Amino acid sequence: MLRNMSTSLIENESVKTTLAKAKELVKFVSKIITKSKKGGLANRRLVLRDIKSPTAISKLFGPLAERYKTRPGGYTRIYRLGRRVADGSEMAVVKLVE
């Protein structure tokens, strides 16, 4: 689940999900972006274990690595949306920071 959500986040730069999943997703994606910033073949292979989409990999090691090159952390932001009508779960949007 986290792998699919992180791929969607990298490709679309935002994902709507529940608050609990959003918090876990932020931790997961932060580690992946940090590895992509460092570059190198070993880090690319480590990221390939979790991200299977070639477009997401090329975006990670290209524009996103350049965008976050000088940023020490905090690549994502969680925006709370309120509660879902159907079951009352707290909803949130996870976005990549500019």
Secondary structure, DSSP 8 states (H G I E B T S, - for coil): -HHHHHHHHHHHSEEEEEHHHHHHHHHHHHHHHHHHHH-SHHHHHHHHHH---HHHHHHIIIIIHHHTSS--S--EEEEEEEE-TTT--EEEEEEE--
